[in-house]
C-alpha cells in the first residue's frame, strides 16, 4: 500500500511539472528584434485577427490564461514593447512576466 501511495505522489508531481512547463513560454529578444509582432503572434498562438501593434499586444496578453512568459535578452528590445508586456502582466493576474 505504501509503495503504491508513493508512486501516486510521484506521478502527481511529475504531471504538475509537465502542466507548469506547458504554461511557460520563452521568448528570445534577439529573435524578436526584427519583426517582434510576427514572432510574438506565432509563439503565443495569437488569433489571425491580431493587429500586430502594441494596443493589440496588450489586449491579447491581458486575456491570456495562466501563462508564464520569460523574455531572454530583453535588454535588446524596444522599451515600449517591454512596457506593454509589463502593463499587461499587471492587468492580468494569470500572466507572470520574467525579464532576463
N, C-alpha and C positions, 0 to 999 in steps of 0.2 A: 504493500500500500504506500509506504513512504517513498519508494523509488518512483512509482507512478506519479505521485504528487510532485516530486522534484522535476520529473520530465515535463509535466504540465506547466510548471512555473517557468522552466527554461524556454519552453515553446512560446508561452505568452510574452516573455521578454524579447525573444527573437522576432516575433510578429510585431510587437510595438516598435522595435528598432526599424524594421522594414517599413512600417507605415510612416514613421517620423522621417525616414530618408526620402519617401515619395513626396513628402510635403516640403522638402528642401530643394531649392533651385539655386544653382550657382551661375552667376553671370560674370563674364570676363571683360573688364574695361577695355583692354586692347582690341578685342574682337568687336566691341560695341562702338568704338570711336568713329568709324567711317559712316555707318548707317545705323544709328542706335535704335530707331523705331522699328526697322525691319527685323533686327536681331532680337529685340525685346518681344515683338509680336510672335516670332517663331518660338522662342524659348519659353514664354509664359502662355503659349497657346491662346492668344487673344483672338477674338472673332474677326471675321473678314471685314466687318464694318469699322474696325479700329481706325481712327482718324490719323494716326501717325503724327501727333503733336503732343505737347505737354499737357494740355487740358484733357485730351483723350486718355493719355497715360494715367493721369491722376484718377480719372473716373474708373478705369479698368482695375487699377491697383486697389482702389477703395472698396471694390466689390469682391476681391479675391478671398476665397475661403481658406483659412488655416494653412498659410504658407510662410515659409522662412526663405527670404531672398538674401543671398550672400553675393555682394559685388566685390570681386577681386580686382585689384589695381584701380580702385575707384578714383584715385587722385588724377588719372589721365582724362577723366570725363568732365564735361561741361558742368559748371556749378548749378545751373538752372535744372538740369536733368537730375542731379543728385538731390537738389532741394525738393523736386517733385516726388521722388521716392520717399524722402523723409516726411514730407507733409502727408502723403497717403498712408504711411505707417502710423502716423499719429491719429489720423481719421479712422483707420481700420484696425480694431483691436485684434483681428485674426491674422494680421500681417506683421511679421517681425523682420526688420531690416538689419543686416550686418554689413558694415563697410570695412573692407580690408585693404 
